[in-house]
């Protein structure tokens, strides 16, 4: 099985990259599954046991991410109940259901799976798919955090988000066989980026700009609108309107992410480190520590 996992922080442009990789000949780039998050949650259940397998099949087929797939979820549930003996079967049966619905003519696809949380589950991925390859997508932390802090499912704690960006970047160093893509390079020179990826995958792909992409899953996601538009560098500095100077967002991000920003070549902007900055930094650190103390992952 040829499979590539596209890993990144949320709001890094991974949906945009996924949609364009799906255009590669012989590739099937599936929407977010969050499979390894699900597997960890139900790790105490064994698919080899009948009563466990039925519960796994039901919970998995009803998961919010899988509900968005244009597949027969009842058929998937039944196939898992009838034939799955390993966690790997649950995942591969899901991919096969997506292939049958979306690209039935492809018999030996290059699978590309994109779930941002999976960047924190790389040991589990390698254990289940030792042949897997990884593409890491990295975006300026100011853009990532500027977008994340306004998401209803995210935290507004800029310090905590900055720590998560650092952790994700550090994890991009751990894989042996991988390719790293900067979002800024992707939108500034998409042809070079996609040709390099195609070469690393061992396939031929000629990049052609499209006026608009069409995807049955992403069309239903309110936060995927920009990913369906033509590739553009217009969003690169949107963070300048998203980050609050009063809350010292910029100064906190550039302080916490300094090493990673230097490594990735992101230029620093003038900032103000006044009393308000120190108050907000310490407040963010305290809130972060309290969440960790109560067992919340940030």
Secondary structure by P-SEA (a helix, b strand, c coil): cbbbbbccccccaaaaaaaaaaaccccccccccaaaaaaaaacccccccaaaaaaaaaaaaacccccccccaaaaaaaaaacccccaaaaaaaaaaaaaaaccccccccbbbbbbccccccaaaaaaacccbbbbbbbccaaaaaaaaaacccccccaaaaaaaaaaaaaaccccccbbbbbaaaaaacaaaaaaaaaaaacbbbbbbbbcccccccccccccccccccccccccccccccccccccaaaaaaaaaaaaaaaaaccccccccccaaaaaaaaaaaaaaaaaaaacccc
